[in-house]
Structures are given as structure tokens and as C-alpha cells.
Amino acid sequence: YSGSRTVNLTTATPGALIRYTLDGTEPATGVGGSGSAVTITNSRALRARAFKAGMIPSKVTTGTYLMNESTARQSLPALCL
């Protein structure tokens, strides 16, 4: 992408808090930013996870954003675990 990109974070669970990180670490209770949108300005990995009292946290979702790169890059196929 060129410029910046705003990524909207949503969950199907009413009242859940979405936490995210931009440094590759795993979001946890009290770790990372929180909210429903984050603006990406530099190449980085965005990781997000939903939390709600009395429930098990969601799986971590990761998106990699390449911002203002001078050449196109290909990504490897996803791994199946």
C-alpha cells in the first residue's frame, strides 16, 4: 500500500474488547492498544485478539501490511497446522 491504511477491527461478540499490537507480539489482557480501528503508516504486522470477561479469548488474527515499499514482494503460501 502507499500512504497509510486504516484497518477496522470487529468481533461478533457484543461487549468484547479488541486488543492489538504492531510489534509482532501477541495481544493479551493489558498488553497492546485497544479499539476498533488502527492506522498503519509503516510496514508491520498487525495482530489482534478479542477479550471478554467470563469467556476464553479469541484466537490471534495477524495481518501483514507492506507500506510504501519500492518494489513488489510476494508472500509465501499460508501454512496449514
C-alpha atoms as a printed R data frame, in Angstrom:
   type eleno elety resid chain resno       x       y      z
1  ATOM     1    CA   TYR     A     1   0.000   0.000  0.000
2  ATOM     2    CA   SER     A     2   1.077   3.573 -0.446
3  ATOM     3    CA   GLY     A     3   0.470   6.255  2.160
4  ATOM     4    CA   SER     A     4  -1.328   4.999  5.246
5  ATOM     5    CA   ARG     A     5  -4.081   2.445  5.786
6  ATOM     6    CA   THR     A     6  -6.822   2.383  8.428
7  ATOM     7    CA   VAL     A     7  -7.803  -1.150  9.446
8  ATOM     8    CA   ASN     A     8 -11.179  -1.659 11.137
9  ATOM     9    CA   LEU     A     9 -11.207  -4.323 13.850
10 ATOM    10    CA   THR     A    10 -14.502  -6.071 14.568
11 ATOM    11    CA   THR     A    11 -15.804  -9.012 16.558
12 ATOM    12    CA   ALA     A    12 -19.167 -10.775 16.547
13 ATOM    13    CA   THR     A    13 -19.214 -10.849 20.369
14 ATOM    14    CA   PRO     A    14 -21.092  -7.870 21.832
15 ATOM    15    CA   GLY     A    15 -19.160  -6.152 24.623
16 ATOM    16    CA   ALA     A    16 -15.823  -7.754 23.760
17 ATOM    17    CA   LEU     A    17 -12.661  -5.624 23.883
18 ATOM    18    CA   ILE     A    18 -10.293  -5.896 20.915
19 ATOM    19    CA   ARG     A    19  -6.609  -5.535 21.736
20 ATOM    20    CA   TYR     A    20  -3.907  -5.251 19.070
21 ATOM    21    CA   THR     A    21  -0.141  -4.995 18.730
22 ATOM    22    CA   LEU     A    22   2.034  -3.631 15.948
23 ATOM    23    CA   ASP     A    23   5.376  -5.100 17.034
24 ATOM    24    CA   GLY     A    24   4.668  -8.776 16.331
25 ATOM    25    CA   THR     A    25   3.911  -9.687 19.952
26 ATOM    26    CA   GLU     A    26   0.713 -11.461 20.928
27 ATOM    27    CA   PRO     A    27  -2.080  -9.236 22.286
28 ATOM    28    CA   ALA     A    28  -3.027 -10.134 25.858
29 ATOM    29    CA   THR     A    29  -5.042  -8.642 28.695
30 ATOM    30    CA   GLY     A    30  -3.372  -5.314 29.414
31 ATOM    31    CA   VAL     A    31  -0.918  -5.711 26.504
32 ATOM    32    CA   GLY     A    32  -1.220  -3.670 23.325
33 ATOM    33    CA   GLY     A    33  -3.594  -0.964 22.189
34 ATOM    34    CA   SER     A    34  -7.335  -1.341 22.186
35 ATOM    35    CA   GLY     A    35 -10.083  -0.082 19.933
36 ATOM    36    CA   SER     A    36 -11.991  -0.704 16.749
37 ATOM    37    CA   ALA     A    37  -9.582   0.877 14.249
38 ATOM    38    CA   VAL     A    38  -5.840   1.310 13.824
39 ATOM    39    CA   THR     A    39  -3.943   3.348 11.246
40 ATOM    40    CA   ILE     A    40  -0.871   1.690  9.721
41 ATOM    41    CA   THR     A    41   1.799   4.049  8.347
42 ATOM    42    CA   ASN     A    42   4.884   1.784  8.182
43 ATOM    43    CA   SER     A    43   5.416  -1.836  7.142
44 ATOM    44    CA   ARG     A    44   4.497  -4.079 10.054
45 ATOM    45    CA   ALA     A    45   2.430  -6.963 11.350
46 ATOM    46    CA   LEU     A    46  -0.897  -6.155 12.990
47 ATOM    47    CA   ARG     A    47  -2.054  -8.800 15.481
48 ATOM    48    CA   ALA     A    48  -5.482  -8.635 17.120
49 ATOM    49    CA   ARG     A    49  -7.480 -10.629 19.641
50 ATOM    50    CA   ALA     A    50 -10.853 -10.189 21.379
51 ATOM    51    CA   PHE     A    51 -11.375 -10.432 25.147
52 ATOM    52    CA   LYS     A    52 -14.499 -10.584 27.299
53 ATOM    53    CA   ALA     A    53 -14.845 -11.378 30.995
54 ATOM    54    CA   GLY     A    54 -16.006 -14.938 31.595
55 ATOM    55    CA   MET     A    55 -15.009 -16.092 28.114
56 ATOM    56    CA   ILE     A    56 -11.871 -17.626 26.594
57 ATOM    57    CA   PRO     A    57 -10.006 -15.043 24.453
58 ATOM    58    CA   SER     A    58 -10.344 -15.382 20.686
59 ATOM    59    CA   LYS     A    59  -7.585 -16.766 18.507
60 ATOM    60    CA   VAL     A    60  -4.994 -14.209 17.419
61 ATOM    61    CA   THR     A    61  -5.518 -12.843 13.917
62 ATOM    62    CA   THR     A    62  -2.471 -11.477 12.079
63 ATOM    63    CA   GLY     A    63  -2.274  -9.221  9.039
64 ATOM    64    CA   THR     A    64   0.988  -8.081  7.446
65 ATOM    65    CA   TYR     A    65   0.977  -4.674  5.789
66 ATOM    66    CA   LEU     A    66   3.767  -3.544  3.457
67 ATOM    67    CA   MET     A    67   3.631   0.226  3.265
68 ATOM    68    CA   ASN     A    68   5.420   2.423  0.743
69 ATOM    69    CA   GLU     A    69   7.729  -0.377 -0.430
70 ATOM    70    CA   SER     A    70   9.760   0.447 -3.546
71 ATOM    71    CA   THR     A    71   9.338  -2.994 -5.144
72 ATOM    72    CA   ALA     A    72   6.581  -5.581 -5.187
73 ATOM    73    CA   ARG     A    73   7.055  -8.513 -2.831
74 ATOM    74    CA   GLN     A    74   5.435 -11.908 -2.931
75 ATOM    75    CA   SER     A    75   4.291 -13.685  0.184
76 ATOM    76    CA   LEU     A    76   4.653 -17.378  0.859
77 ATOM    77    CA   PRO     A    77   1.510 -19.535  0.904
78 ATOM    78    CA   ALA     A    78  -0.155 -19.937  4.297
79 ATOM    79    CA   LEU     A    79   0.892 -22.847  6.481
80 ATOM    80    CA   CYS     A    80  -1.645 -25.483  7.442
81 ATOM    81    CA   LEU     A    81  -1.309 -26.599 11.048
